[in-house]
Amino acid sequence: MPLVVFCGLPYSGKSRRAEELREALAAEGRAVHVVDDAAVLGTEDATVYRDSAREKALRGALRAAVERRLSRHDVVILDSLNYIKGFRYELYCLARAARTPLCLVYCIRPGGLSLGPRVADAADNQGQNVSVSWKPRTEESERPLAAGSSVLREPQTVDFVVSGRTQADVPKELEQEETKAPDLPAFVTPDKSAKRVSSAFYPPELMEALTLRFEAPDSRNRWDRPLFTLVGLEEPLPLAEIRAALFENQAPPPHQSTQSQPLASGSFLHQLDQVTSKVLAGLMEAQKSAVPGDLLKLPGTTEHLQFTRPLTMAELSRLRRQFISYTKMHPNNENLPQLANMFLQYLSQSLH
């Protein structure tokens, strides 16, 4: 059954959308498997994306988990960042090898297309719980302090970012309230009603690094389509379109190089050599008394070859080697009775 790949930066709603899709498919009686970072690591750990070696190992573990569960009977949902297009191509190859369809769901946080976690404009979120991100800075280095470190109490040394806007003049009451909880996630306020919410905290510097490394999906790439883009959590999940892409579309066609060669008898090449040799010998003999425009009847064939000019043995041997090389790539016992006619057709097309 199909593979659903979720893609997007942290705090874009991937886990909630994956859970929503899982519940919808499970309600139809389908077996659904969800593979995410926590299922592979035991617990979600954002620090993995700081180390390239650990992140590479995580991608390998995710790919192996998907490959184990991918079959023609179950639906597999991969809930991870999946921000590298090369990794998405590997997942596409897995689905193609399993001969099952796949689709990509791209989740974007409101306020910007894959430009990191942002909150929408304050005017558009009246009456809603708008998260406030704060970044305490030191006077000397102007760099954000680590979580849990001491925060300067001077009002002019703290920059607040509310709805993407910087405010230098902030009331002291708000400053005291914000500096009491420096360990809370600065980017999103979790919804208590959600069943599957990311529990890992991504620091601002890590979010900036992931934003710079992010390779957005492109529907023009065969491994990124069909592509469904969701902005925010208010937009409804296109269940009908996703269901049609998963269960009504055909699987990606497999490459010829990955297919098993058809079975052929041990005497196939010997018979091919004998048949082509007899056709060439008959043609050399028939053209001795033929004139241009005659139809030549050759041994072992039911068709005729139109004679246009005298042919040399060197030219016919070259065409014979080409035909044998091509036929060896596609051996099939069913073609044995038609080898002579196939070789005659090849000669006719090559000579005219």
C-alpha positions as CSV (number, residue, x, y, z in Angstrom):
1,M,0.0,0.0,0.0
2,P,1.1,3.6,-0.4
3,L,3.7,5.7,1.3
4,V,2.9,9.2,2.6
5,V,5.9,11.5,3.3
6,F,5.5,14.6,5.4
7,C,7.9,17.4,4.9
8,G,8.5,20.7,6.7
9,L,10.4,22.6,9.3
10,P,9.7,22.0,13.0
11,Y,6.5,23.6,14.5
12,S,4.8,23.5,11.1
13,G,2.1,21.0,12.2
14,K,3.5,17.8,10.6
15,S,2.7,15.6,13.6
16,R,-0.8,16.8,14.0
17,R,-1.5,16.4,10.3
18,A,0.0,12.9,10.3
19,E,-2.2,12.0,13.2
20,E,-5.3,13.4,11.5
21,L,-4.5,11.4,8.3
22,R,-3.8,8.3,10.4
23,E,-7.2,8.5,12.1
24,A,-9.0,9.1,8.8
25,L,-7.5,6.1,7.1
26,A,-7.8,3.9,10.2
27,A,-11.5,4.8,10.3
28,E,-11.8,3.2,6.9
29,G,-10.4,-0.1,8.2
30,R,-6.9,0.3,6.7
31,A,-3.8,-0.7,8.5
32,V,-1.6,2.4,9.0
33,H,2.0,2.6,10.3
34,V,3.5,5.9,11.5
35,V,7.3,6.2,11.4
36,D,8.8,9.3,13.1
37,D,12.0,10.3,14.9
38,A,10.7,9.2,18.3
39,A,9.9,5.7,17.0
40,V,13.5,5.4,15.8
41,L,15.4,7.2,18.6
42,G,13.1,6.1,21.4
43,T,12.4,9.8,22.2
44,E,12.4,12.9,20.0
45,D,15.8,14.7,20.2
46,A,16.4,17.9,18.4
47,T,20.1,17.8,19.1
48,V,20.4,15.1,16.4
49,Y,20.2,17.8,13.7
50,R,23.2,19.6,15.2
51,D,25.6,16.7,14.3
52,S,25.8,15.7,10.6
53,A,26.9,12.1,11.5
54,R,24.0,11.5,13.9
55,E,21.6,13.0,11.4
56,K,22.9,10.8,8.7
57,A,22.4,7.8,11.0
58,L,18.8,9.0,11.8
59,R,18.0,9.2,8.1
60,G,19.3,5.7,7.6
61,A,17.2,4.4,10.4
62,L,14.1,6.1,9.1
63,R,14.7,4.7,5.7
64,A,15.2,1.2,7.1
65,A,12.0,1.4,9.2
66,V,10.0,2.5,6.2
67,E,11.4,-0.2,4.0
68,R,10.5,-2.9,6.6
69,R,6.9,-1.7,6.8
70,L,6.4,-0.9,3.2
71,S,4.2,-3.4,1.4
72,R,1.1,-3.7,-0.8
73,H,-1.2,-4.1,2.2
74,D,-0.4,-1.3,4.7
75,V,-0.2,2.4,4.6
76,V,3.1,3.9,5.9
77,I,3.3,7.5,7.1
78,L,6.8,9.1,7.5
79,D,6.6,12.0,9.9
80,S,9.9,13.7,9.9
81,L,11.6,16.9,8.6
82,N,12.6,15.2,5.3
83,Y,14.1,18.5,4.2
84,I,16.8,17.0,1.9
85,K,15.7,16.2,-1.6
86,G,18.2,13.4,-2.0
87,F,16.6,11.6,0.9
88,R,13.1,12.1,-0.6
89,Y,14.4,10.6,-3.8
90,E,15.6,7.5,-1.8
91,L,12.1,7.2,-0.4
92,Y,10.7,7.5,-3.9
93,C,13.0,4.6,-5.0
94,L,11.8,2.5,-2.1
95,A,8.2,3.0,-3.1
96,R,9.0,2.3,-6.8
97,A,10.8,-0.9,-5.8
98,A,7.8,-2.0,-3.8
99,R,5.5,-1.0,-6.7
100,T,3.3,1.1,-4.5
101,P,2.2,4.8,-5.0
102,L,3.4,7.6,-2.8
103,C,2.6,11.3,-2.1
104,L,4.3,14.2,-0.4
105,V,2.5,16.5,2.2
106,Y,4.4,19.8,2.6
107,C,3.5,21.6,5.9
108,I,4.3,25.4,6.1
109,R,4.0,27.5,9.2
110,P,1.9,30.6,8.6
111,G,3.8,33.8,8.1
112,G,6.4,32.6,5.6
113,L,7.0,29.8,3.1
114,S,9.6,27.6,4.8
115,L,11.4,30.6,6.3
116,G,11.4,29.3,9.8
117,P,8.8,29.4,12.5
118,R,6.8,32.6,12.5
119,V,3.6,33.8,13.9
120,A,1.1,35.6,11.8
121,D,0.4,39.3,12.0
122,A,-1.2,40.5,15.2
123,A,-4.1,42.1,13.3
124,D,-5.0,38.7,11.8
125,N,-4.9,36.9,15.1
126,Q,-7.1,38.9,17.4
127,G,-8.8,36.7,19.9
128,Q,-6.3,33.9,19.3
129,N,-3.4,32.7,21.4
130,V,-0.5,34.3,19.6
131,S,2.9,33.0,20.8
132,V,5.5,35.5,21.8
133,S,9.2,34.8,21.1
134,W,11.8,36.5,23.2
135,K,15.5,36.6,22.7
136,P,17.6,37.9,25.7
137,R,20.9,39.4,24.5
138,T,24.0,40.4,26.4
139,E,25.4,43.9,26.1
140,E,28.9,42.7,25.0
141,S,28.3,40.1,22.4
142,E,24.6,40.7,21.4
143,R,24.1,36.9,21.1
144,P,21.2,35.0,22.5
145,L,21.8,33.4,25.9
146,A,21.4,29.7,26.4
147,A,18.3,28.3,28.0
148,G,18.6,28.4,31.8
149,S,21.3,31.0,31.9
150,S,20.9,34.3,33.8
151,V,18.9,37.0,32.1
152,L,19.8,40.7,32.4
153,R,17.2,42.7,34.1
154,E,17.8,45.9,32.3
155,P,14.9,46.7,30.0
156,Q,17.1,48.0,27.2
157,T,19.0,44.7,26.9
158,V,16.0,42.6,26.1
159,D,14.5,42.5,22.6
160,F,11.0,41.2,22.2
161,V,9.6,39.8,19.0
162,V,5.8,39.8,18.9
163,S,4.2,38.6,15.7
164,G,7.4,39.1,13.8
165,R,7.9,42.7,15.0
166,T,10.7,44.0,17.3
167,Q,9.7,46.3,20.1
168,A,12.3,48.1,22.1
169,D,10.0,49.7,24.6
170,V,8.4,47.0,26.6
171,P,6.6,47.4,29.9
172,K,8.4,46.1,32.9
173,E,5.5,43.9,33.9
174,L,5.7,42.0,30.6
175,E,9.5,41.8,30.9
176,Q,9.3,40.2,34.4
177,E,6.6,37.8,33.3
178,E,8.7,36.6,30.3
179,T,12.0,36.3,32.2
180,K,10.5,33.9,34.7
181,A,10.2,31.0,32.2
182,P,13.3,31.0,30.0
183,D,13.1,27.2,29.4
184,L,9.8,27.3,27.5
185,P,9.8,26.8,23.7
186,A,9.9,30.2,22.1
187,F,8.2,29.4,18.8
188,V,4.9,27.7,19.4
189,T,2.3,27.3,22.0
190,P,1.2,23.6,22.0
191,D,-2.5,22.9,21.7
192,K,-3.5,20.7,24.6
193,S,-6.2,19.0,22.5
194,A,-3.6,17.6,20.0
195,K,-2.7,14.0,20.6
196,R,0.7,14.0,18.8
197,V,2.7,17.2,19.3
198,S,6.4,17.5,18.9
199,S,7.9,17.5,22.4
200,A,11.4,18.5,21.3
201,F,12.7,22.1,21.7
202,Y,14.5,23.6,18.7
203,P,16.7,26.5,19.7
204,P,16.7,29.6,17.5
205,E,20.2,29.0,16.2
206,L,19.2,25.4,15.2
207,M,16.0,26.7,13.6
208,E,18.0,29.2,11.5
209,A,20.4,26.4,10.4
210,L,17.6,24.1,9.4
211,T,16.0,27.0,7.5
212,L,19.2,27.6,5.5
213,R,19.6,23.8,4.8
214,F,16.0,23.3,3.9
215,E,15.3,22.2,0.3
216,A,11.7,22.9,-0.5
217,P,9.8,20.3,-2.5
218,D,9.1,21.0,-6.2
219,S,6.2,19.3,-8.0
220,R,8.2,19.3,-11.2
221,N,10.4,16.5,-9.7
222,R,8.9,13.1,-10.0
223,W,10.0,12.2,-6.4
224,D,8.0,15.2,-5.1
225,R,4.7,14.6,-6.7
226,P,1.9,14.4,-6.2
227,L,2.5,17.3,-3.8
228,F,0.0,18.7,-1.3
229,T,1.0,22.0,0.4
230,L,-0.7,22.9,3.7
231,V,-0.3,26.3,5.3
232,G,-1.0,26.4,9.0
233,L,-3.5,24.2,10.9
234,E,-6.6,26.1,10.0
235,E,-6.5,24.8,6.4
236,P,-8.4,21.5,6.1
237,L,-6.5,18.4,5.2
238,P,-7.4,17.4,1.5
239,L,-8.4,13.9,2.4
240,A,-10.2,13.2,-0.9
241,E,-7.3,14.3,-3.0
242,I,-4.8,12.4,-0.9
243,R,-7.0,9.3,-0.9
244,A,-7.2,9.5,-4.7
245,A,-3.4,9.9,-5.1
246,L,-2.8,6.9,-2.8
247,F,-5.4,4.4,-3.9
248,E,-6.3,5.4,-7.5
249,N,-3.0,6.3,-9.0
250,Q,-0.6,3.7,-10.4
251,A,2.8,3.0,-8.8
252,P,5.9,4.6,-10.3
253,P,7.2,2.4,-13.1
254,P,10.3,0.3,-12.2
255,H,13.6,0.8,-13.9
256,Q,14.5,-1.9,-16.5
257,S,17.9,-2.3,-14.8
258,T,16.2,-3.4,-11.6
259,Q,13.9,-6.0,-13.2
260,S,14.7,-9.7,-13.2
261,Q,15.6,-11.1,-16.6
262,P,13.1,-13.4,-18.1
263,L,14.0,-17.1,-18.0
264,A,15.6,-18.5,-21.1
265,S,16.7,-22.0,-22.0
266,G,20.4,-22.9,-22.1
267,S,20.3,-23.4,-25.8
268,F,18.8,-20.0,-26.6
269,L,22.0,-18.4,-27.8
270,H,23.0,-21.5,-29.8
271,Q,19.6,-21.6,-31.6
272,L,19.9,-17.8,-32.2
273,D,23.3,-18.3,-33.8
274,Q,22.1,-21.2,-36.0
275,V,19.0,-19.4,-37.2
276,T,20.7,-16.2,-38.1
277,S,23.5,-18.1,-39.9
278,K,21.0,-20.0,-42.0
279,V,19.2,-16.7,-43.0
280,L,22.5,-15.1,-44.1
281,A,23.6,-18.2,-46.1
282,G,20.2,-18.3,-47.8
283,L,20.4,-14.6,-48.6
284,M,23.9,-14.8,-50.1
285,E,22.8,-17.7,-52.3
286,A,19.5,-16.1,-53.4
287,Q,21.0,-12.8,-54.4
288,K,23.2,-14.5,-57.0
289,S,20.3,-14.9,-59.4
290,A,18.1,-12.0,-58.2
291,V,17.5,-8.6,-59.8
292,P,16.4,-5.5,-57.9
293,G,12.8,-5.6,-57.0
294,D,12.6,-9.4,-56.5
295,L,11.1,-10.8,-53.3
296,L,13.5,-13.3,-51.7
297,K,12.2,-16.3,-49.8
298,L,14.8,-17.3,-47.2
299,P,15.0,-20.6,-45.2
300,G,13.1,-20.7,-41.9
301,T,11.0,-17.6,-42.7
302,T,7.4,-17.0,-43.6
303,E,8.0,-13.5,-44.9
304,H,9.9,-12.2,-47.9
305,L,12.8,-9.7,-48.2
306,Q,12.7,-7.2,-51.1
307,F,16.0,-7.3,-53.0
308,T,17.3,-3.8,-53.9
309,R,21.1,-4.2,-54.3
310,P,23.8,-6.8,-53.9
311,L,25.0,-7.2,-50.3
312,T,28.4,-8.1,-49.0
313,M,29.1,-10.7,-46.4
314,A,30.8,-8.1,-44.2
315,E,27.8,-5.9,-44.2
316,L,25.4,-8.7,-43.4
317,S,27.7,-10.0,-40.6
318,R,27.7,-6.6,-38.9
319,L,23.9,-6.5,-38.9
320,R,23.8,-10.0,-37.6
321,R,26.1,-9.1,-34.6
322,Q,23.9,-6.1,-33.8
323,F,20.7,-8.3,-33.9
324,I,22.3,-10.9,-31.6
325,S,23.5,-8.3,-29.1
326,Y,20.0,-6.8,-28.9
327,T,18.3,-10.2,-28.6
328,K,20.7,-11.3,-25.9
329,M,19.4,-8.4,-23.7
330,H,15.8,-9.7,-24.0
331,P,15.9,-13.5,-24.1
332,N,12.6,-15.2,-24.3
333,N,11.8,-18.8,-25.1
334,E,8.5,-17.6,-26.6
335,N,10.4,-15.9,-29.4
336,L,12.3,-19.0,-30.6
337,P,9.8,-19.9,-33.5
338,Q,9.9,-16.2,-34.7
339,L,13.6,-15.6,-34.6
340,A,14.0,-16.0,-38.3
341,N,11.2,-13.6,-39.1
342,M,12.5,-11.1,-36.5
343,F,15.9,-11.2,-38.1
344,L,14.5,-10.8,-41.5
345,Q,12.5,-7.7,-40.4
346,Y,15.6,-6.3,-38.8
347,L,17.5,-6.7,-42.1
348,S,14.7,-5.1,-44.0
349,Q,14.5,-2.1,-41.8
350,S,18.3,-1.7,-41.7
351,L,18.9,-2.0,-45.4
352,H,16.0,0.2,-46.6
